[in-house]
Structure formats: C-alpha cells, structure tokens
Amino acid sequence: MIDLYSPQNEVELALLKSILDSEGIKYFVRNDNFGSMEVGPRIGLFNAKMIEVQDDHYERAKELLADYLGKTKKKTEKAEETYSVFDKIRMVFEVLFFGWIMPGRKKTKSRD
C-alpha cells in the first residue's frame, strides 16, 4: 500500500472514497474510525487520516486526485481568509486558561 493523500475533513474523505469506488480502485483509510473519535487538532501520526492505495492502482488514483484537487483549489485560492486581532487574542486566552480553542469568524480578502 502506498500513501496517496490526507484529506482535510470528513466531507473531502467521503468524496474521495466515492471517486475511488466508482473507478474500482482498492484503497484503505488509515485512522478512518479512530481519527473521528477525538475532536481537536489533527496530529499527523496520531489522528490524521491517510488514504492508501495498492501499488498497481497508484498511478490511476494519483491522476484522479490531481484532477479533483486542480478543480477545487482554483476556486479556493481566490479568497484569503484571516482572523481578526480580537479573535487571535481570544483564542490565545482560551488555550492558556481553559485548554480549548474555538476559532472565531474569518474575514475574507479578495485578491482581485
């Protein structure tokens, strides 16, 4: 099995699984169930999910993934999201005093 891609969230994982299923590509998702148990930051070797494919299906899966990422990244690169100064200060305060973090609203800046 060869590592193919680590999806950013459950929706992206479900979409990629459906693409691979429709093409008949055999795959395995490392940390599929365990990675969903813990709410919190994604830690690479601990709870991040990784799609792995068989050696003989790797090139086709890589091609499909490149096609998918090429189409979705073009749409998301147009807007840059940033947190306000207040939100950053609040998040630091929450981590230091309460041990949790709740991201605030993001402001979107267009790159026109």
N, C-alpha and C positions, 0 to 999 in steps of 0.2 A: 504494500500500500504506500502511496506517495501523497504527501500533504499537498492539497490543492488551494484551499482558501479558508480564511477565518471570517465568517460573516459577522457583521456589526450588531445584528439584532435577530430576534426570532422571526420577524417577517421576511427578512432577507434570506434566512436559512430555509424557511418553508418554500420560498420562490425558487431558490437554487435546487432544492430537493426535487421539486416538480419538474424543473428543466432536465435534470439528470435522469429522473424516472422516465420522462417522455422519450428520451433518446436511448433508453435501455442500458445506461451506464451504471455499473455496480459501484456503490460508494459506502463509506462508513463515516459516521459523525462522532468524532472523539469528544467526550464530555457532553453528549447530547442531553441526557437526563440530569446528570449531576450539575452541569453548568447552569441549569434553570432553577436549581434549588436555592441558591444563595443570591439574594438581592444585594447588589453592591458593585464595586469596581471590577472590571474584567482584568484578571491576572493571567498572563499568558499561559503558564504551565499548570495553573491551578483550576480555573473555571472557564477559560475561553474555549469556545467550540472550534473545531477544525474539521473541514470536510476532507476526507482521504479517498482516493480512487485507486483502482487496480492499475498496475503498471501498463497493461495493454490498452487501457481506456484513457490514460493520462492526457495524451495529445488532443484527443477529441474534446474532453472535458475542459481543458485549458482554452481551447478555441471558443467553446460555448460561453465560458466565463468571461473571456476577453470581450466578446460581443455584448454580453449583458452589461458589464462594467463600463464599456465605452459609451453605451447609450445613456446609462444613468448618471455617470459622472459629469457629462456635458451639461445636464440640467442643474445639478447641484453646485457646479463651480461658478455659476453666475452670481450667487449671493454669498457674502461672507457674514457669518454670524459671530457676534461678540457679546459678552456680558457687560453690564454697566458697572461702574466703580462701586456703587452701593451693593449690588449683587455679589461682587467679589469679596467685599469686606464681610458681608453677612455669611457667606459660605465659609470663610476662614474662621469666623467666630463660632459657627456651628460645629465645625470639626474640632476646634480646640476645647470647647466647653461641653459639648453634648456627644461628640463622637459620631455624628452623622452629617450628611450633606444633602441638601435639596437644591438642585440648580434652579436659578431664577429665570426670568424671561430673557430671551435673547433679542438683541436689536439686530436688524438686518441692514447691511450696507450693500447697495448695488454697485457693481463695477462697470458702469456704463462708459 
